[in-house]
């Protein structure tokens, strides 16, 4: 009888460890995906800043002043169309 109790407890313990390991693995995957998303945002932001600088450098002072008075969304749309 003691053997069966020990075997059952051992299997229960192994199952619990497996569940905890699975959860840790899932959590690690989530952390890695979040880090990848943050990195992509930073990369995109840096690329957007470079693109904005290049666009502004090609403009005259008057064009630059008019461009920068536009709403943010309109500036983004303009940059997207110029890069295509």
Secondary structure, 3 states (H helix, E strand, C coil): CHHHHHHHHHHHHHHHHHHHHHHHHHHHHHHHHHHHHHHHHHHHHHHHHHHHHHHHHHCCHHHHHHHHCCCHHHHHHHHHHHHC
